């Protein structure tokens, strides 16, 4: 099953790579990027679009880091509480065994 997952992942990565190469080859037009207050030098359209994609991915990861940290904190707290409950349960079981005649 593990090898099947690897084959599927390799196939998906190869398909994405091929699509990326086709995208770059078909968008060779050079154009400047005007950001209202700043004019960036001319580069191919694929460079600007892939750069925008990379910026979007990074901003999305940054935005989700707060949620991730909050959930990680809640998980740690729940694990600590679970461990305390297990210790108390073990202590009560031992106490119950000692009280038996």
Secondary structure by P-SEA (a helix, b strand, c coil): caaaaaaaaaaaaaaaaaaaaaaaaaccbbbbbbccccccccccaaaaaaaaaaaaaaaaaaaaaaaaaaaaaaaaaaaaaaaaaaaaaaaaaaaaaaacc
